[in-house]
Amino acid sequence: MCSTGSFAKTCADLISQENIRYRTSNNAQEEPVVTSYRDLLKQREELEAQIEALRQGEMEAALEQVRKIIADFELTPGQVFPPQKRTRARTTEAKPSTAKVS
């Protein structure tokens, strides 16, 4: 069974391993690079910007392809987006009680 001290040391070791990344420099030596919370947030912002830019480009290409297919087959909006079955909305009002109040 682990003692509290060894558990804390294991956790500290795992945290330090997660926060240190290794990169290979031009002379092929590894040097530790500490990644901070702020660095990761900045990386996330940069990735989100890249994702959005790619998404926009791919979305435009997809829309162009969809429009071409619709024109080629002379599809109507009803064929592309068939009406959905309507379900009755449930009422959230409480039904009046039939119990007698004394």
N, C-alpha and C positions, 0 to 999 in steps of 0.2 A: 504494500500500500504506500502511496506517495505521502510524504509529509508536506505540510504547508510551505515550508521553505523551498523544497525541491519543485513544488508546483509553481511557485512564484518565479523561480529561476527559469523553468521551462517556458513559462509564458513570456518572460522578458527576452529569452533567446528567440522565440518565435516572432515576437514583435520586431526585434532588431533585424532578423532575417527578412521580414516583409518590407522593412523600410530601406534596406540597402540593396541596390541593384548593381550588377557588375557590367561594365562595358569594356570592350576591347579597344585600346588606343592604337595608333599607327605602329607603335613598336611592339604590339602584341602582348603587352603587360596588362594585367587586370588591375583596375583601381576602383575602390568602392565609391558609389555615388549615392548620397543620401537624398531620398525623395521625401520632401515635406508635404504636408497636407495642402498648402497653398500651391505647390508645384503641380500636384495632382489635379487640383481644381482648374488650374490654367490649362493643363493638358486636356481635361475634359471639355473646356470651352473650345479649344482648338479642334478637337475631334467632332464636337457637335456642329461647328461651322462647316467642317469638311463633309460631314454626313448630310447636312442640309443642302449644300451645294450639289453634291452627287444626286441626292433625292430629286431636286428640281430638274436636273438634266435628264435623269431617267424617266421622270414623270412626263416630261415633254415628249420624249421618244415614245412612251407608252400611249399617250393620248393621240399622237400622230398615227400610230398603228391602229388604234381603235377606230379613229375617224375613217381611216382608209377601208377597214373591214366593213364598217357600217355603210359607207358609200358603195363599195363593191357589191354588197348583197342587198342594198336598198332596204335596210332594216328600219323599222319604225321604233319610236321610243317605247311603245307598248311591248314590242318583241324583246327589246334589250332589257327593259325594266318592267316585267309583268306585274300587274296589280297584286298586292299581297292580300291574303285573306284577312278580313276584318274580324276581330274578336270583340265581344261586348266588354266594355270596361266594367270592372267590379266597383260597386259602390262602397265607399268607406263609412257611410253613415250607419249608425247603430239602429237596429230595428227596435221599435217600441216594445217594451216588456209587457207581457200579458198577465204577469203575476199581480195579484191584488195587494195593495198596500193597506195595512191596518192602521 
